[in-house]
């Protein structure tokens, strides 16, 4: 069994792939973290806890219990009883105090994995089974019971954690911090990798050496945010894409979060991850339960690349539910950058006509089809067709598209309300607000208080009516502002701290209604570009719009950073217009195609207006997508370039898991004078097999040659050039 309890040393061992995660019940009943690393034979590892060293244990030296607790590596540290490092759990008890003392009570081990009610989470899959350990801890004074859930995936070096809190006492208790994961590593020479960014510049990779004190990233914006991703990795200083030990962590959640690493006085690292506790509280009456979201931990001995590949496999097999996860997606054309708000049926149909003749299969009508929306100042909340633009309605548009062999996709921003809307005129109190305070506008709009059932039901009713009124195959679910004046009229004064989490729960519930009523629908989530690109969203949507920056060169970095944790099959990527609307850069059409190939692939331009020279390339690009899309969706990604430090070139490889083929894309960022060719070593091939590159089948290379010696990439003429190489295993 991959999860074992050894009674003699009260030690739990979770084996996930080649990784062991070991805990023990330490003297006093505290759950201690023993080891997280490469799998080791079954033996007693509790010596790692240094229980024989000063300050001993409460049993032998109770006078120094605080010192014991402040040095013991803990699995779920509580606030207020002697561990002065960053706590994972904090309460406000009925008597107003904040301390809590959780001690081991019991545990159980089961096959598979229970769901977390109302929250996205990984699940067991036939080809990726898992087992779960639940450890029950309790606080005697309040009667709080905390269940720590650990799921070990048998084939993957991944462990999913979550926490359930039940009030078994007789008095009300308020939770003020319930993080989802914590562990202490007995070393501090680690680097922390995080993803930071901004609108149109999401998920830039940043790596810093940990130092004494606390380093953290977080969001208090009501969404996981453009600014920091709910992902972090700790790694050995020597770790690179291929080598070194890396501990990755990803929060399966789309709201406010905190990730923090603290280097302690004894040069250990405490790591915590969970719902941001700024303005968080959750009241638990006697008998009530609270579930904290899931955090996923991944360990790799093969560097950052190894960590990414495990995340990708885990998310593709055990998180993304959509049937599209490994299916070709229809090649779509989105009209946002083609027309912005300035479109009508005829304009859309003329784009669609040209697009369909080139092999494009779906038209996505973006923002501006509803209410009286001619710019971003009105109509959010009024999900009825704008007759000036679409006089014959959605049904007729979809029929006309179908007649030319195309499907219809549509944009929604269900969580929002414009001050200039029928909905706001009828229900001004439906917008999130604090009574008596001015409301902060953001992109001219407010957020709907979806935590109120009647509001969520109304939104659902409007969406359902639209989706039932025509054949709609795809929805882009956008979210273009952050939350301010967080409060709900549906909550009493003492429970306003529940708003942030209740809001995300309500979004998840609405998404659940959508995907269960329309199981065939392809859902792409989005938040002003990639402001909510997180594992929580992946549970509902197999793809997420990665960034409003569609420039191919900017995308190299954005997609690189995103791929640290998220599979490329989920990265929304389009070939767009030039000069690029965000950075003004002109890149060759072929380079734009190659960059979009490492994502979902599609178009976002007016095909009727681009040059004939570019237009004729579209059928070829689509056939590349058909040919290589499967490799991108299910292959192993190797990032062999580094657009962050080198800046001269970038390159990625998608290798088939069985070693039968690999696609290598090379990007020359700037052309340079007097350069020789660049030697690039390939990855992910079978060293013993022989391969040929499709364009010159006569030349054979061993996998070992390609990976150890590499190939010479001749200089390409000009800036922003790219080339694809397809290596195929020779038969026999
Ligand atoms: C966001 C999205 C864009 C587009 C606009 C429409 O910014 O990221 O792709 O849909 O909204 O307003």
Boltz pocket constraint, residues with backbone or C-beta under 6 A from the ligand:
constraints:
  - pocket:
      binder: B
      contacts: [[A, 336], [A, 366], [A, 367], [A, 376], [A, 411], [A, 478], [A, 480], [A, 526], [A, 527], [A, 528], [A, 529], [A, 530], [A, 545], [A, 547], [A, 548]]
      max_distance: 6.0
